[in-house]
Each structure stands twice: as structure tokens, then as C-alpha cells.
Amino acid sequence: MWSFFARDPVKDFAYEILPDSPEKSGIWTLHRGKRKTTGDPVSVFVYEVSQGTEQQTQLAKAAFKRMKTLRHPNILAYVDGLETDKSLYLVTEQVTPLAVHLKAQAETGGSGELEVSWGMHQIVKAVSFLVNDCHLLHNNLGIWAVFVDRAGEWKLGALDHVTPEQGDPSGVSLPSPKAVNPDMEKYDPPDTGSRFLWKVWRLGCLIWEVFNGPLTRTSALRSLGKIPKSLVPHYCELVGANPRARPNPARFLQNCRAPGGFLSNSFVESNLFLEEIQIKEPAEKQQFFQDLNENLDSFPENFCKHKVLPQLLTAFEFGNAGAVILTPLFKVGKFLSAEEYQQKIIPVIVKMFSSTDRAMRIRLLQQMEQFIQYLNEAAVNSQIFPHVVHGFTDTNPAIREQTVKSMLLLAPKLNETNLNQELMRHFARLQARDEQGPIRCNTTVCLGKIASYLNAGTRERVLISAFSRATKDPFPASRSAGVLGFAATHNYYSVTEIAGRILPTLCAVTVDPNKNVRDQTFKAIKSFLSKLEAVSEDPNKLSEIEKDVGSCAQPAGASSSWAGWAVTGMSSLTSKLIRNTPGADGGSASDSSGPASTTNQASATDEESTTNKGRSSSAMAVKTQSSDWSSSGWDADDSWSNEKEGQGQSSAGEEGWGNDWGEEETDVTSTSTMLDLPEGVRLASEYNWDSSGKGVTQNDLFASVSQRSAAANTVRKWCIIFFLETGLKHPSKAELSKKKREERRKELEAKRAERKAAKGPLKLGARKLD
């Protein structure tokens, strides 16, 4: 009666057996299973009492008891178990029989020697543990007793026949393997030595079956088959005719680990280091992770996923491994699915971005392309971008450069505020104030490539002003980037902007000292002129030409390929240019102040020490301009605002540019009075005189003439005639510098005199406050 109300213990078991085809493993049946609460995968060995003999039941119960008490990294790990009158359930870590694993590997190209070498190392180590430490004999060693886990590591199982070396004290004796299965007789040695000698003989049988397949008869052991040459001498010792010459498992392991031995390779060394990584010195860990990156390509995929990856994550979380783990981490990440990558690596990457370690930050920026596709927009905007933007103001040029380049990947995932306001504010400051010409160039390039992601209002406010600024940069590559930026974003400008703002700016660049810049400029001018001619011939084409002017932000289209040259060409040269650009960069005197770090540097201390020179000036510039850039983006400074045109002031391409690059205002009255010119020429040329008032630059002359539509013909004639007849020359840089220093000295003397006059005469005994 009570049995009717009793519950079935199998139903309350915490593990569920999956309905897959089971594998036969000796007297057990191996099933795949999972934990009911968490879904963690496991393996379940099941023995049905009703289907076995009395001897088999005795062996199953002995194995069940032995599995609970034996713990070793190379022995199959016991997780849980259930024993009833009808059956025994033995739950272990998820494993696959070695024979099944080798067969699957053979179908895909076969297991490499590296994987087999480490597997053999683990089995021999497990046997040595049983014999030398526990004084136990396995008595059932063979390919059926070895299992492989998810990481590809070999585990020793089949503990059914394990007995003490000196016999069971209780007097209970277990049946021998051949008593249960007569086919096992072929694995017995021909001699009648001790049971210990049988142990190493069966180890030799296992080695033969791993390389040659199932053993058909004992005499087949004499044929080496596919056993590697480096393993042959040690294998022959195991199956030698003299039982006394057979080595102890510990000595066999030592012999195979000798230089040139089968177990002496990078894979085994890496595994042994990982097993003891917790007790290694920090310097040893750093060196190991550096060498690991080179070896990962030859390591098995499952080993990288399930053993190397957890150790890398642990080293970052608790070991302070730093940036050295990034390269192997991303290399292992290629083996993961999208779901696994999100679960295991993305949380670590997000945490890394908040690190203050410069080497880690620059490595993350350099390798962002490998993980950007796994980042969602919410994480980018709230957890990553706020930390990345600190790189725009970093004193290290290499970090500033990589931060700019990373925006190509982050821009599609940025929200409205971060992209159109925060990012534009930093780009404006970099392009106008950064001391490194290559960084200013890459900022311009990046802006042109992310233009399609900006909203229409930001494009209208930013693009023309930014590219116009770039065309006046002292660094030739920046000027070329500005011209190509116009061409790359040609579909975002109205014909009015092309005729009134873009073409005048480009015309000034046609007389650039650099031929490459001039060539690109002429191509761009022809492209824009063809648009104007098309509209002039057929006004109905206006709507088609301007269809993208007010379009919403969208993924980059064909225009991206126009500016692609800069990312592949300029960015590869940026580090070299930062080091080699001379101080005569024009407003970039600090370019040659010290050897800046390249993008490949990893040491934060080295990077910081090499860029200490010349930082104070850039820091002062940032500090003094902070109020100008805090409110909005590109139009925060007067030189970027387009709203002042038509109010008697110059456009963003004229007076404002001079102020940005440190040039002084022109004394128009004195220059106009000095030369007796017609009124039209005086009005047109008043913005073309340099700060000395002694000459007119050819670039400025043509730029001014092309920018003013009023009285264009008269002005052009008089200006050109005047320039050709008088032969005015631009003063040298030395003369300009000397004049600026003189004016600065006079200004300081005047201020000093004012302060002295304001204080009045000092009284006797009075304390001088200044």
C-alpha cells in the first residue's frame, strides 16, 4: 500500500536525460543530459540492474563508490549520482568517448600531434597518480576508458576494476575484465609478471590504439604503424619482452618530456603553465600571454574556446594582466558564436574601456574592428563612448589619432546627441587646435566618411566650414583631405552653396605649393562645375542634384569610396609623419618637439614620457578655448559660424581662418593709403594684405578676387594688372616672425607700464604686492 504513495526518485532527480542515441561504455550506457534548473550540459552513465549479471552489478556499484572518492584534474569528474534498486545513475562533466572523438576528428582531417600529445600527457599523469600516490591499480586501461571533454582534454574513466595494489583489506575481490568480457584477453601481457607491470603494458596498448585504431590481436603491438618516431623508443619500453625494463608511469612521463621528446612542445608547455598560472609571477604571466598570441593559430579550436578563454578572462578580472591579454582574447573570440561573444567577451570589453591604462586603451581602439559588430547601441552610447572621448584630449598623439579613427566604426551606433553635438565639438577642436598635422588630416578624413550619418542641419552647418578650414591648413595632406572631403560629400551641397562658398574656396587652392593638392583641387572644381553646367542647361535637374541635401542620416553610400584613400593611405603613415614632420609645419611647431608614440606602442609609461615636450602649449590652448567649444559643435567659435555672412564680415573661409591659425589682423587703412589704387581695387584687395602691409600673396589675391561677385570684372582686371606690374613679393617667414616678436615686446612693455602707473609710488615700509 505504501509503495503506491511512494514517489519515484528518478522523477525528483536534478538532471534530465536527453533523448539522444546513447553510447555503449563497458557495462554502462552513456547519455547526454542537462541540469533541470540551469540547463548546464552533463553526461549521465546509466546501468540497468535488470539487464546485467551479478558480476556486472558488483562492478557498477564499485565504480559508483570509487567515482565519489577519487578527485584529480585528469580523472573523470563526478558531479552527482542516484542509486536505486532498478538502476544506477552516475552524472559527470560533459564528455565524449575517445574512440568516438578520434573518429569524428578523422572525418575532419584527423587529430593533430599537439592535441594527442597533451591527451597522452594527461592520461599518463592520471595513471601515475593512481599508482604512485593512491597505490591503486586501474586494471581496465584502454581506449574505452578514456573520455574527452569540451576543451579537448582527455580524462581517465572506467573505474569499474580499480583495486588496491596490495589487495582489498575487506577481502572482497572484483572480477577481472576478461571474466566479464572475454574479448579483453588480447590486452593482457604475455608474461605472468606482477599486476603493476600489467598496468604499463596496457598503457602501451592504449598508445597503439590511439594512432592505429582498434587492436585485433596481441602480436599487432610489434608493428609500429603510425606511432610518431619521437615516441617509438618510449613505446617499445612499455611493451618490451622484459617486464622488469618497463618504466614507472612517472618515469615514462619524464622521459617523454625530455628535449626532442613527444611531449616536449609549445602546446604541452602552454597547458602546464595554465594549470599553474595562479602561482606564477606577474612578469611570467606577461611573457606567457605575449608568446601565447603567436601559438594560438596552431592550437585546437575547442581548447582555445574552453580552456584558454576562461584563463584570459580570469587573468583580466583578478590577475591585473592588462593590455597584453587583448590580442589573444580577440583571436580566441573568432571561434565564438555571436551569442557566446556577447555573453563572455563583451562585458569584459565594456569594462576595459573604463580603464586608465593607456596601453590598454590604445590596443582597444586599434582592434575595435574585431568586436564592433557585437556591440549594441545602448552599450556604445552609455558605457563606451563617454570613455572613448577622453582620448580626443589626451596628451599622447597616438591615442588622439586612434580615437579619431575609431569614430569611423562607432559613428553608425551613436545617438543624435553624441554624434551631432559631442563628437562634432571634439572634431572642431582637433581640426583647429591640434598640434599634429596628421591628426588634423585624419579628423578631416573621418568627418568626410561619417557625413552620411549626420543629420541635415549638422551637415549644413559643419561640412563646408570644416573642409574650408582644412584647405588652409599648413600641413599639405590636410589641405588635400579638405579638397577630397568636398568631393566625397558633393551630394550634400546645394548649387547656391557650390557657387557661392565651395568654388571660391577651391579656386584659392589651385595655386597651392603642393602639386598633388592642386591636382585634386582641379578635379574637384571640374566635378562641381559640371553640376552647375547641368543645372544651367536644364533647370529641371536641380531637384535631382539636390535630392540628398536635406536627407536624413543614413548609412554611407558611394561617396565613402572617394575618401577611402585617407584611411588606408594617410593613417598608415600618420605615426611616421608625427615623428618626422618638421617644426616649420606652420603653427605646428611642437610637431618636432619630441618623438611621438606610434600606434603600435603598448607601454603607457613610454608613450607618456615621449610626449611630455610641447604639451604645455596645447594644454593652454585647450584651456583658453574651453568656453568657445562648450556650448555646441562646429559653430561654437566665431570662425565656424556661417550666420555672419552678409553683415559686413568675412565668411568662414577668410578673416576667421587667419585668427584660428595665429595670424594678426590687417591694417587695411594703412595699406590702402600707401598705394594709390582705383577704388574698386582698394575695396577688393583690402583683405589680401599680409600682416606686414608690404606685399600681397598670390594665393590670397586669387582667393579674394574669386570670392567677391560684386564688381568682379573690374576688380579682377585691376588686381591682376597691379600684381603683375608691381611684382610684389610675400615677405619671408623670418621677417614675419621678427615683426611679431617686436609687436609682442611692445605690447608687454605697454602693459607693464600701465600696471606700474596704476600702482603709484611705493611708500616706505609698504609691502610690494606684485
C-alpha positions in Angstrom: 0.0 0.0 0.0 2.7 2.4 1.0 4.5 1.7 -2.3 1.6 3.1 -4.1 2.1 6.5 -2.5 5.9 6.4 -2.7 7.3 8.8 -5.3 9.7 7.7 -8.0 13.2 9.0 -7.0 14.2 9.3 -10.7 11.5 11.9 -11.2 13.0 14.0 -8.4 16.5 13.6 -9.8 18.0 17.1 -10.6 19.2 16.0 -14.0 17.3 15.2 -17.2 18.5 12.6 -19.7 18.2 13.9 -23.3 16.5 11.6 -25.9 19.6 11.1 -28.0 21.2 7.9 -29.2 23.3 6.7 -26.3 26.9 5.3 -26.5 27.9 2.0 -25.0 30.7 2.3 -22.5 31.6 -1.1 -21.0 28.8 -2.2 -18.7 27.4 1.4 -18.7 25.3 3.3 -21.2 26.4 6.9 -21.8 23.7 9.6 -22.3 23.8 13.3 -22.8 21.9 15.2 -20.2 21.4 18.6 -18.6 20.7 20.1 -15.2 17.0 20.9 -14.9 17.4 24.2 -13.2 20.2 25.8 -15.1 20.4 23.8 -18.3 24.1 23.1 -17.9 25.2 20.1 -20.1 26.4 16.9 -18.4 27.0 13.3 -19.2 24.9 10.6 -17.4 26.2 7.0 -17.2 23.3 4.6 -16.6 23.4 1.0 -15.5 20.2 -1.1 -15.6 20.3 -3.8 -12.9 17.8 -6.0 -14.7 19.9 -6.1 -17.8 23.2 -7.0 -16.2 24.7 -10.0 -14.4 25.5 -10.2 -10.8 29.2 -9.6 -11.5 28.4 -6.6 -13.6 26.2 -5.2 -10.9 29.0 -5.6 -8.4 31.4 -3.7 -10.7 28.9 -0.9 -11.3 28.4 -0.4 -7.6 32.2 -0.4 -7.0 32.7 2.2 -9.8 29.9 4.3 -8.4 31.6 4.3 -5.0 35.1 4.9 -6.4 34.0 7.9 -8.5 32.8 9.6 -5.4 36.1 9.3 -3.6 38.7 9.9 -6.4 39.3 13.5 -7.3 42.0 14.5 -9.8 42.1 17.0 -12.8 42.8 14.2 -15.2 40.2 11.7 -13.8 36.6 12.0 -15.0 34.9 14.4 -12.6 31.9 13.1 -10.5 29.0 15.6 -10.3 26.1 13.7 -8.8 24.6 10.3 -8.7 21.5 8.2 -7.9 21.3 4.6 -6.8 18.0 2.7 -6.8 17.0 -0.9 -6.8 16.5 -0.9 -10.6 19.3 1.3 -11.9 22.4 3.4 -11.1 22.8 7.0 -12.4 26.3 8.5 -12.5 26.5 12.2 -13.5 29.8 13.6 -14.7 31.1 16.6 -16.7 30.1 16.5 -20.3 32.4 14.1 -22.2 32.7 12.0 -25.3 34.3 8.6 -25.6 37.8 8.9 -27.0 37.1 6.4 -29.8 34.1 8.5 -30.9 36.2 11.7 -30.7 39.0 10.3 -32.8 36.6 9.0 -35.4 35.0 12.5 -35.7 38.4 14.1 -35.9 39.4 11.7 -38.7 36.4 12.8 -40.7 37.5 16.4 -40.5 41.2 15.9 -41.1 42.4 14.0 -38.0 43.7 15.0 -34.6 47.0 16.8 -34.7 50.0 15.5 -32.8 49.8 18.5 -30.5 46.3 17.5 -29.3 47.3 13.8 -28.9 50.5 14.7 -27.1 48.6 16.7 -24.4 46.0 14.0 -24.1 48.6 11.3 -23.6 50.3 13.5 -21.0 47.0 13.8 -19.1 46.3 10.0 -19.1 49.9 9.1 -18.1 49.7 11.6 -15.3 46.3 10.2 -14.1 47.8 6.6 -14.1 50.8 7.9 -12.3 48.5 9.4 -9.7 46.7 6.1 -9.1 49.8 4.0 -9.0 52.3 6.2 -7.1 50.0 8.4 -4.9 46.9 6.3 -4.3 48.6 2.8 -4.7 45.7 1.7 -6.8 45.6 -0.4 -10.0 43.2 0.6 -12.7 43.1 -2.9 -14.3 40.9 -1.7 -17.2 43.1 0.8 -19.1 42.3 1.1 -22.8 40.8 3.4 -25.3 37.3 2.7 -23.9 38.4 4.0 -20.5 39.4 7.5 -21.9 36.9 10.4 -22.4 37.3 13.8 -24.0 35.6 17.0 -22.6 34.6 20.1 -24.4 38.0 21.6 -24.2 39.6 18.5 -25.9 41.2 17.4 -22.6 41.4 13.6 -22.0 40.0 12.2 -18.8 40.5 8.7 -17.3 37.3 6.9 -16.5 36.0 3.3 -16.4 37.0 2.8 -12.7 35.0 -0.5 -12.5 38.0 -2.7 -11.9 40.1 -0.4 -9.7 41.6 -2.3 -6.8 44.3 -1.5 -4.1 47.8 -2.6 -5.1 48.1 -4.8 -2.0 44.6 -6.3 -2.4 41.3 -5.2 -0.8 41.6 -5.3 3.1 37.9 -6.3 3.3 38.7 -9.4 1.3 36.2 -8.6 -1.4 37.6 -9.3 -4.9 36.3 -7.9 -8.1 36.1 -10.0 -11.3 38.8 -9.4 -13.9 38.0 -7.6 -17.1 38.3 -10.8 -19.2 35.9 -12.6 -16.8 33.2 -10.1 -17.7 34.3 -9.7 -21.4 36.4 -12.5 -22.9 37.5 -10.2 -25.7 39.7 -8.3 -23.2 42.2 -11.1 -23.1 44.2 -9.7 -26.0 45.2 -6.7 -23.8 46.9 -9.0 -21.3 50.8 -9.2 -21.4 52.3 -12.5 -22.5 54.3 -12.8 -19.3 53.0 -13.6 -15.8 54.6 -10.6 -14.0 53.1 -8.5 -11.3 49.8 -6.7 -11.7 51.8 -3.4 -11.7 53.6 -4.5 -14.8 50.3 -5.2 -16.4 49.4 -1.6 -15.8 52.2 -0.1 -18.0 51.6 -2.8 -20.6 48.1 -1.7 -21.1 49.4 1.9 -21.4 51.4 0.8 -24.4 48.2 -0.8 -25.8 46.4 2.5 -25.4 49.2 4.3 -27.3 49.0 1.8 -30.1 45.2 2.1 -30.5 45.3 5.9 -30.4 47.5 6.0 -33.5 46.5 2.8 -35.3 42.9 2.0 -34.4 41.4 -1.0 -32.5 43.8 -3.7 -31.5 42.9 -7.0 -33.2 45.5 -9.3 -31.6 48.4 -9.1 -29.2 51.0 -9.7 -31.8 50.0 -6.5 -33.7 51.8 -4.4 -31.0 55.1 -5.3 -32.7 54.1 -3.3 -35.7 54.6 0.4 -35.0 52.2 1.7 -37.7 51.6 5.4 -37.3 53.3 5.9 -33.9 55.5 9.1 -34.2 59.2 8.5 -34.3 59.8 10.6 -31.2 57.5 8.3 -29.2 58.7 4.9 -30.6 61.6 4.3 -28.1 59.4 5.0 -25.1 56.5 2.9 -26.5 58.9 0.0 -27.0 59.9 0.2 -23.3 56.2 -0.2 -22.3 55.5 -3.3 -24.4 59.0 -4.8 -24.2 59.6 -8.5 -23.7 61.4 -7.9 -20.4 58.8 -7.0 -17.8 61.5 -5.6 -15.4 62.5 -3.0 -18.1 59.0 -1.5 -18.3 59.2 2.0 -16.7 57.1 3.5 -14.0 54.4 5.9 -15.4 56.1 8.8 -13.7 59.5 8.0 -15.3 57.8 7.4 -18.7 56.3 10.9 -18.5 59.7 12.3 -17.6 61.4 10.6 -20.5 58.8 11.8 -23.0 59.2 15.4 -21.7 62.9 15.5 -22.4 64.1 17.8 -25.2 63.0 16.4 -28.5 60.5 14.1 -26.9 57.0 13.6 -28.0 55.6 15.5 -25.0 58.0 18.4 -25.4 56.2 21.1 -27.5 54.6 24.5 -27.1 51.1 23.1 -26.6 52.0 21.0 -23.6 54.1 23.8 -22.2 51.2 26.2 -22.5 48.8 23.8 -20.8 51.2 23.2 -18.0 51.6 26.9 -17.5 47.8 27.5 -17.5 47.4 24.8 -14.8 49.8 26.7 -12.5 49.1 30.2 -13.6 47.7 31.2 -10.2 51.1 30.8 -8.6 53.2 32.4 -11.4 54.9 35.7 -11.0 53.3 38.7 -12.9 56.4 39.0 -15.2 56.0 35.3 -16.1 52.3 35.8 -16.9 53.0 38.8 -19.1 55.6 36.9 -21.1 53.3 33.9 -21.4 50.4 35.9 -22.8 52.8 37.6 -25.3 54.0 34.2 -26.5 50.5 32.7 -26.5 49.4 35.0 -29.2 51.9 33.5 -31.6 51.0 29.9 -30.7 47.2 30.2 -30.8 47.0 29.6 -34.5 48.3 26.1 -34.1 46.2 25.2 -31.1 42.9 23.3 -31.4 39.8 25.4 -31.6 38.0 23.7 -28.7 41.0 24.1 -26.5 41.1 27.9 -27.2 37.4 28.3 -26.5 37.0 26.3 -23.3 40.4 26.5 -21.7 42.4 29.5 -22.9 39.5 31.9 -23.0 38.4 31.3 -19.3 42.0 31.8 -18.2 42.3 35.0 -20.2 39.1 36.4 -18.6 40.3 35.3 -15.1 43.6 37.0 -15.7 41.9 40.2 -16.6 39.4 40.1 -13.7 41.8 39.1 -10.9 45.3 39.0 -12.2 45.8 42.6 -13.5 47.1 41.2 -16.8 46.5 44.5 -18.6 46.6 45.1 -22.3 48.7 42.1 -23.0 45.7 39.8 -23.0 43.8 41.8 -25.6 45.4 40.3 -28.7 45.0 36.6 -27.7 41.5 37.4 -26.4 40.3 38.8 -29.7 42.0 35.9 -31.6 40.1 33.4 -29.5 36.9 35.4 -29.9 36.9 34.5 -33.6 36.0 30.9 -32.6 32.9 32.0 -30.7 29.3 32.4 -32.0 27.6 35.8 -31.7 25.7 34.7 -28.6 28.8 33.4 -26.9 30.7 36.5 -27.8 28.0 38.7 -26.3 27.9 36.6 -23.1 31.7 36.1 -22.5 33.7 38.9 -24.1 31.5 42.0 -24.5 31.2 42.6 -20.7 34.9 42.4 -20.4 35.5 44.8 -23.3 33.0 47.3 -21.8 34.9 47.2 -18.5 38.2 47.6 -20.3 37.1 50.9 -21.8 36.9 52.4 -18.3 40.5 51.5 -17.6 43.0 54.3 -17.1 45.8 52.1 -18.6 46.9 53.9 -21.7 48.3 50.8 -23.3 45.0 49.0 -22.9 43.0 52.0 -24.3 45.1 52.2 -27.5 45.0 48.5 -28.0 41.2 48.5 -27.7 41.0 51.4 -30.2 43.4 49.6 -32.7 41.4 46.4 -32.6 37.9 47.8 -32.4 37.1 46.4 -35.8 37.2 42.9 -34.4 34.4 43.4 -31.9 32.4 46.5 -33.0 29.7 44.3 -34.7 28.9 42.7 -31.4 28.3 45.9 -29.5 24.7 47.2 -29.2 23.9 50.9 -29.5 22.8 51.3 -25.9 26.2 50.0 -24.6 28.1 52.2 -27.1 26.4 55.4 -26.1 26.2 54.9 -22.3 29.2 52.8 -21.4 31.8 53.1 -24.2 31.6 56.5 -25.9 31.9 58.5 -22.7 35.2 56.9 -22.0 36.4 57.0 -25.6 36.0 60.7 -26.0 38.7 61.3 -23.3 41.1 60.2 -26.0 40.4 63.4 -28.0 42.1 65.5 -25.3 44.8 63.0 -24.4 48.4 64.4 -24.4 49.6 61.4 -26.3 49.3 61.9 -30.1 49.0 58.2 -30.8 45.9 57.9 -28.6 44.3 61.0 -30.2 44.9 59.6 -33.6 43.4 56.2 -32.8 40.4 57.8 -31.1 39.7 59.7 -34.3 40.0 56.6 -36.5 37.7 54.7 -34.1 34.9 57.1 -34.9 34.5 55.5 -38.3 33.3 52.4 -36.6 31.4 54.0 -33.7 29.5 56.7 -35.7 26.8 54.3 -37.0 25.9 53.3 -33.4 26.0 56.8 -31.8 22.8 58.6 -30.9 21.7 62.1 -32.0 23.4 63.9 -29.1 26.7 62.1 -29.1 27.1 62.2 -32.9 25.9 65.6 -33.9 26.9 67.6 -30.8 29.5 65.9 -28.6 31.6 64.4 -31.5 31.4 67.5 -33.6 32.6 69.6 -30.7 35.7 67.4 -30.3 36.4 67.3 -34.1 36.2 71.1 -34.3 38.8 71.5 -31.5 41.1 68.8 -33.0 41.0 70.3 -36.5 41.6 73.8 -35.3 43.9 73.4 -32.4 45.8 70.1 -32.5 49.5 70.5 -32.9 50.0 67.4 -35.0 49.3 67.8 -38.7 48.5 64.2 -39.4 45.8 64.2 -36.7 44.2 67.3 -38.2 44.3 65.5 -41.5 42.6 62.3 -40.2 40.0 64.4 -38.4 39.0 65.9 -41.8 39.0 62.5 -43.5 36.9 60.9 -40.7 34.4 63.8 -40.9 34.0 63.2 -44.7 33.4 59.5 -44.2 30.8 59.8 -41.4 29.0 62.7 -43.1 26.2 60.4 -44.2 25.4 59.6 -40.6 24.9 63.3 -39.6 21.6 65.0 -39.8 20.9 67.6 -42.4 21.2 70.5 -40.1 24.6 69.4 -38.8 25.8 68.8 -42.4 24.8 72.2 -43.5 26.5 73.9 -40.5 29.6 71.8 -40.4 30.9 70.4 -43.7 31.7 73.5 -45.7 33.2 75.3 -42.8 35.3 72.3 -41.8 36.6 71.5 -45.2 37.3 75.1 -45.9 39.4 75.2 -42.7 41.3 72.2 -43.9 42.2 73.8 -47.2 44.1 76.4 -45.3 46.0 74.0 -43.0 49.8 74.3 -43.1 50.0 70.5 -43.5 49.8 69.6 -47.2 48.0 66.3 -46.5 45.3 68.2 -44.5 44.7 70.5 -47.4 44.4 67.6 -49.8 42.0 65.9 -47.3 39.9 69.1 -47.3 39.6 69.1 -51.1 38.7 65.4 -51.2 36.3 66.0 -48.4 34.3 68.4 -50.6 34.3 65.9 -53.4 33.3 63.0 -51.2 30.3 64.9 -49.9 29.3 66.6 -53.1 25.8 65.4 -52.9 25.1 67.2 -49.7 25.5 70.8 -51.1 23.0 73.0 -52.9 24.0 74.7 -56.2 23.9 78.0 -54.3 26.5 76.8 -51.8 28.6 75.3 -54.6 28.7 78.6 -56.5 29.0 81.0 -53.5 31.1 79.1 -51.0 32.7 75.9 -52.2 34.1 77.0 -55.6 35.7 80.2 -54.3 37.4 78.2 -51.6 38.7 75.7 -54.1 39.9 78.3 -56.5 42.2 79.6 -53.8 43.8 76.1 -53.5 44.5 75.9 -57.3 47.8 77.9 -56.6 48.8 75.6 -53.6 52.5 75.0 -53.4 51.9 71.2 -53.4 51.2 69.8 -56.9 49.2 66.8 -55.5 46.9 69.2 -53.7 46.5 71.3 -56.9 45.7 68.2 -59.0 43.0 67.1 -56.6 41.6 70.6 -56.5 41.2 70.9 -60.3 39.4 67.5 -60.3 37.0 68.7 -57.6 36.4 72.0 -59.4 35.6 70.2 -62.6 33.1 68.0 -60.8 31.3 70.9 -59.2 31.3 72.9 -62.4 29.7 70.0 -64.2 26.9 70.1 -61.7 26.4 73.9 -62.2 26.5 73.5 -66.0 24.0 70.7 -65.9 21.5 72.8 -63.9 22.2 75.8 -66.2 21.4 73.7 -69.3 18.3 72.1 -67.7 16.9 73.7 -64.5 14.6 70.7 -64.1 17.7 68.7 -62.9 18.0 70.9 -59.8 15.7 68.7 -57.7 17.6 65.6 -58.7 21.0 67.1 -57.9 19.9 68.4 -54.5 17.9 65.4 -53.5 20.4 64.4 -50.7 20.9 67.9 -49.4 18.1 67.7 -46.8 18.0 63.9 -46.5 18.1 62.2 -43.1 21.1 60.4 -41.7 21.7 57.1 -43.5 24.5 54.6 -43.9 27.4 55.7 -46.0 26.9 55.3 -49.8 29.1 55.6 -52.8 30.7 58.8 -51.5 32.6 56.9 -48.9 34.9 55.4 -51.5 36.0 58.9 -52.6 37.7 59.5 -49.2 38.8 55.9 -48.7 42.3 56.9 -49.7 43.0 58.7 -46.4 42.1 55.8 -44.1 44.3 53.3 -46.0 47.0 55.7 -47.1 47.3 58.5 -44.6 46.6 56.5 -41.4 49.3 54.1 -42.2 51.8 57.0 -42.4 50.4 59.0 -39.5 52.8 57.7 -36.9 55.8 58.3 -39.1 54.6 61.8 -40.0 54.1 62.7 -36.4 57.7 61.8 -35.7 59.2 63.3 -38.9 57.1 66.4 -39.6 59.4 69.4 -39.2 58.7 72.3 -36.9 58.0 74.5 -39.9 54.6 73.0 -40.2 53.2 76.3 -39.8 51.5 76.7 -36.4 52.7 73.2 -35.5 56.0 73.9 -34.0 55.6 71.2 -31.5 55.4 68.5 -34.1 59.2 68.0 -33.8 59.5 68.7 -30.2 59.9 65.1 -29.3 59.4 61.6 -30.8 55.7 60.9 -30.5 54.5 57.4 -29.9 53.4 55.3 -32.8 50.1 53.5 -33.0 51.8 50.2 -32.3 53.3 51.2 -28.9 51.8 49.4 -25.9 53.7 50.8 -22.9 51.8 53.7 -21.3 54.8 55.0 -19.5 56.9 55.1 -22.6 54.2 56.9 -24.5 53.8 59.4 -21.8 57.5 60.2 -21.5 58.0 60.7 -25.2 55.2 63.3 -25.5 55.8 65.4 -22.4 57.5 68.0 -24.6 55.3 70.6 -26.2 52.2 69.6 -24.2 52.0 72.7 -22.1 51.2 74.9 -25.2 48.5 72.5 -26.4 47.1 72.3 -22.8 46.9 76.1 -22.6 45.2 76.3 -26.0 42.6 73.8 -24.8 42.1 75.7 -21.6 41.7 79.1 -23.1 39.3 77.9 -25.7 37.1 75.7 -23.5 34.5 78.4 -23.2 34.3 78.7 -27.0 33.7 75.0 -27.5 31.4 74.1 -24.6 28.1 75.2 -26.0 27.8 73.4 -29.3 29.7 72.0 -32.2 31.4 73.5 -35.1 29.8 76.9 -34.9 30.8 77.5 -31.3 33.8 79.6 -32.4 33.3 82.7 -34.5 35.4 81.3 -37.3 32.9 78.4 -37.8 29.7 80.4 -37.8 28.0 80.9 -41.2 25.5 83.4 -39.8 27.7 86.4 -40.1 28.0 86.5 -43.8 26.3 89.3 -45.4 26.8 91.5 -42.3 29.9 93.3 -43.4 32.2 90.5 -42.0 34.2 87.9 -43.8 32.9 84.3 -44.3 34.3 81.3 -42.5 37.0 81.0 -45.1 38.6 84.4 -44.7 39.1 86.5 -41.7 38.2 83.8 -39.2 40.7 81.4 -40.6 43.6 83.9 -40.0 42.6 84.2 -36.4 42.5 80.5 -36.0 46.0 79.9 -37.2 47.5 82.7 -35.2 47.7 85.5 -37.8 47.1 89.1 -36.9 44.5 91.5 -38.2 45.4 93.5 -41.3 45.7 97.3 -41.1 43.5 98.0 -44.1 43.7 101.7 -43.8 47.4 101.9 -43.9 47.8 99.6 -46.9 45.1 101.3 -48.9 46.6 104.7 -48.2 50.1 103.5 -49.1 49.1 102.5 -52.6 47.2 104.9 -54.9 44.8 102.4 -56.5 41.4 102.8 -58.0 38.6 102.5 -55.6 37.5 99.1 -56.9 40.9 97.6 -56.4 41.3 99.0 -52.9 38.0 97.5 -51.8 38.8 94.1 -53.3 42.3 93.9 -52.1 41.9 95.1 -48.5 41.6 91.5 -47.3 44.6 90.3 -49.3 47.4 92.1 -47.5 49.5 90.2 -45.1 50.2 91.4 -41.5 53.3 93.4 -42.6 51.4 95.5 -45.1 54.3 95.2 -47.6 53.1 92.6 -50.0 50.3 90.6 -51.4 50.3 86.8 -51.6 49.4 85.2 -54.9 47.0 82.7 -53.1 45.2 85.4 -51.2 44.9 87.6 -54.3 43.2 85.0 -56.4 41.1 83.8 -53.4 39.8 87.3 -52.8 39.1 88.0 -56.4 37.1 84.8 -56.8 35.1 85.2 -53.6 33.6 88.6 -54.4 30.9 88.6 -57.0 30.2 92.4 -56.8 32.2 94.3 -59.5 34.0 91.1 -60.3 35.3 92.0 -63.7 36.7 95.4 -62.7 38.3 94.1 -59.6 39.9 91.1 -61.4 41.4 93.2 -64.1 42.9 95.8 -61.7 44.2 93.3 -59.2 45.9 91.1 -61.7 47.4 94.0 -63.5 48.7 95.5 -60.3 50.1 92.2 -59.1 51.9 91.6 -62.4 53.3 95.1 -62.8 54.5 95.8 -59.3 55.9 92.2 -58.7 55.1 92.4 -55.0 56.6 89.5 -53.1 55.5 87.8 -49.9 57.9 88.6 -47.0 59.9 85.7 -45.7 58.9 83.8 -42.6 61.9 85.2 -40.7 60.7 88.7 -41.4 57.1 87.9 -40.2 58.4 86.2 -37.1 60.7 89.2 -36.3 57.9 91.6 -36.7 55.5 89.5 -34.5 58.2 89.3 -31.8 58.7 93.1 -31.9 55.0 93.8 -31.6 54.7 91.3 -28.8 57.5 93.0 -26.9 55.9 96.4 -27.3 52.6 95.1 -26.1 54.2 93.6 -23.0 56.1 96.9 -22.3 52.8 98.8 -22.6 51.0 96.5 -20.2 53.9 96.7 -17.7 53.8 100.5 -17.9 50.1 100.5 -17.3 50.4 98.3 -14.2 53.2 100.4 -12.8 51.2 103.6 -13.3 48.1 102.1 -11.7 50.0 101.2 -8.5 51.5 104.6 -7.9 54.7 105.4 -6.0 55.6 102.9 -3.2 55.7 104.2 0.3 58.5 103.5 2.7 57.8 100.3 4.6 54.9 99.4 2.3 54.9 95.8 1.0 55.1 95.3 -2.7 52.2 93.1 -3.7 53.2 92.5 -7.3 
